[in-house]
Amino acid sequence: MAASAESLTVPQTDEARARRDGFADRLFRRIVAGAGIFVLITLAGIAFTTLWGGREAFATFGFKFLVSSDWDTVGKQFGALAPVYGTLVTAAIALLIAVPVSFGIALYLTEVAPTWLRGPVSSAIELLAGIPSIIYGMWGLFVFVPIMGKYVIPWLNDHLGELPVLGALFRGPPMGLGMLTAGIVLAIMVIPFISSVMREVFLTVPTRLKESAYALGSTTWEVAWDIVLPYTRTAVIGGVFLGLGRALGETMAVTFVLGNVHRLSLSLLEPGNSIAATIANEFAEADSEIFRSSLIALAFLLFVVTFIVLMIAKLMLRQMEKREGKV
C-alpha cells in the first residue's frame, strides 16, 4: 500500500514541477521579449519625436535644408550642410588616428607587454574612458588649443600647406580652434573604447594558434596580422564602429575646440561646427518656431547619420560572416 502511494506521488510531483517550469520559462521569454520590444519602441519614438519636431523646417526649406550651408538666425534661413559636414569630418579624423593607435595598444597589452605592466596600463585606459567629456573639452581649450596654435598649425602651414593638392587641407590661421583639433580630441576620447574592445577580443584567440605560428618562425607582427586580426576581424570592426558612434554624437568636448562657425571650408585648420555642438550652443537662444524646428531637425539628421553608419557596420559584418561560411 505504501509503495502504491509513493508511485502516485512521484508522477504528480514531476507533473507539477513540469507545469511550474513551463510557466517560468514562458514568463522569462515574455520578459526578455518585452525588453527587446521596448528598445525598438524607444528607438522608433526618438526618431518620430525628432522628425515631428523638425517638420516645420523640413516643410519650409525642403531638400534645400540638407544641401544649404546658410545659418541666418535673423533672416530665418537655415541649412544643415555645415554641421553635417563638420560632424563627419571630425569623426573621420578621429577614426584615422584612433584605430591604429588602439590596435597598437591592444597588441602591446596582449602580445608584447610584460605581465606586471598589463594591469596598470589596462586600468589607465579604463580610467580614460570614464573621464567626463567636459573635462576633455576644458583640457582641449586651455592646453591643447594653444599648443596647436603656436606650434602645430604653423608647422603644417609651412610644410604641408604648399603641396599641390593636399595643401588646401593644411592651410589656415594659427587659431588652434578647428576641425583638426576637434578630431584629435575626439580620437583621444574614443581610443579607450576601441582599444578595450580590441584587447578583449584579442584575448579570445586560442593560444595554440599563436604558439604554432611562433613555432614556425613568425614574428610578433606576423602573428598579429595573419593570426590574431583575421580571427577577431568581425569583433574588431564592431569595436571601431562603436567608437565612431561615440565620435559622431559627442557634444561638449567638440563644442569647446571646434570653433562653432557655420561655414564650409576645405581646410582642416579652419573653425567649423557639428550637429551636436550647434544644438547645444543655440537651443537656448532659439527665439522662433522655425529656429527651434531647425535645431530639432538637426537632431533627427544626427540620428539618421548614426543609424546609417551602424547599419553599414552591420552589413559589413554580415558580408564577412557570409564569406567565412558562418551565415
C-alpha positions, 0 to 999 in steps of 0.5 A, spaced: 500 500 500 505 504 501 509 503 495 502 504 491 502 511 494 509 513 493 508 511 485 502 516 485 506 521 488 512 521 484 508 522 477 504 528 480 510 531 483 514 531 476 507 533 473 507 539 477 514 541 477 513 540 469 507 545 469 511 550 474 517 550 469 513 551 463 510 557 466 517 560 468 520 559 462 514 562 458 514 568 463 522 569 462 521 569 454 515 574 455 520 578 459 526 578 455 521 579 449 518 585 452 525 588 453 527 587 446 520 590 444 521 596 448 528 598 445 525 598 438 519 602 441 524 607 444 528 607 438 522 608 433 519 614 438 526 618 438 526 618 431 518 620 430 519 625 436 525 628 432 522 628 425 515 631 428 519 636 431 523 638 425 517 638 420 516 645 420 523 646 417 523 640 413 516 643 410 519 650 409 526 649 406 525 642 403 531 638 400 534 645 400 535 644 408 540 638 407 544 641 401 544 649 404 550 651 408 546 658 410 545 659 418 541 666 418 538 666 425 535 673 423 533 672 416 530 665 418 534 661 413 537 655 415 541 649 412 544 643 415 550 642 410 555 645 415 554 641 421 553 635 417 559 636 414 563 638 420 560 632 424 563 627 419 569 630 418 571 630 425 569 623 426 573 621 420 579 624 423 578 621 429 577 614 426 584 615 422 588 616 428 584 612 433 584 605 430 591 604 429 593 607 435 588 602 439 590 596 435 597 598 437 595 598 444 591 592 444 597 588 441 602 591 446 597 589 452 596 582 449 602 580 445 608 584 447 607 587 454 610 584 460 605 581 465 606 586 471 605 592 466 598 589 463 594 591 469 596 598 470 596 600 463 589 596 462 586 600 468 589 607 465 585 606 459 579 604 463 580 610 467 580 614 460 574 612 458 570 614 464 573 621 464 567 626 463 567 629 456 567 636 459 573 635 462 576 633 455 573 639 452 576 644 458 583 640 457 582 641 449 581 649 450 586 651 455 592 646 453 591 643 447 588 649 443 594 653 444 599 648 443 596 647 436 596 654 435 603 656 436 606 650 434 602 645 430 598 649 425 604 653 423 608 647 422 603 644 417 602 651 414 609 651 412 610 644 410 604 641 408 600 647 406 604 648 399 603 641 396 599 641 390 593 638 392 593 636 399 595 643 401 588 646 401 587 641 407 593 644 411 592 651 410 589 656 415 590 661 421 594 659 427 587 659 431 588 652 434 580 652 434 578 647 428 576 641 425 583 638 426 583 639 433 576 637 434 578 630 431 584 629 435 580 630 441 575 626 439 580 620 437 583 621 444 576 620 447 574 614 443 581 610 443 579 607 450 573 604 447 576 601 441 582 599 444 578 595 450 574 592 445 580 590 441 584 587 447 578 583 449 577 580 443 584 579 442 584 575 448 579 570 445 584 567 440 586 560 442 593 560 444 595 554 440 594 558 434 599 563 436 604 558 439 604 554 432 605 560 428 611 562 433 613 555 432 614 556 425 618 562 425 613 568 425 614 574 428 610 578 433 607 582 427 606 576 423 602 573 428 598 579 429 596 580 422 595 573 419 593 570 426 590 574 431 586 580 426 583 575 421 580 571 427 577 577 431 576 581 424 568 581 425 569 583 433 574 588 431 570 592 426 564 592 431 569 595 436 571 601 431 564 602 429 562 603 436 567 608 437 565 612 431 558 612 434 561 615 440 565 620 435 559 622 431 554 624 437 559 627 442 557 634 444 561 638 449 568 636 448 567 638 440 563 644 442 569 647 446 575 646 440 571 646 434 570 653 433 562 653 432 562 657 425 557 655 420 561 655 414 564 650 409 571 650 408 576 645 405 581 646 410 582 642 416 585 648 420 579 652 419 573 653 425 567 649 423 561 646 427 557 639 428 550 637 429 551 636 436 555 642 438 550 647 434 544 644 438 547 645 444 550 652 443 543 655 440 537 651 443 537 656 448 537 662 444 532 659 439 527 665 439 522 662 433 518 656 431 522 655 425 529 656 429 527 651 434 524 646 428 531 647 425 535 645 431 530 639 432 531 637 425 538 637 426 537 632 431 533 627 427 539 628 421 544 626 427 540 620 428 539 618 421 547 619 420 548 614 426 543 609 424 546 609 417 553 608 419 551 602 424 547 599 419 553 599 414 557 596 420 552 591 420 552 589 413 559 589 413 559 584 418 554 580 415 558 580 408 564 577 412 560 572 416 557 570 409 564 569 406 567 565 412 561 560 411 558 562 418 551 565 415 
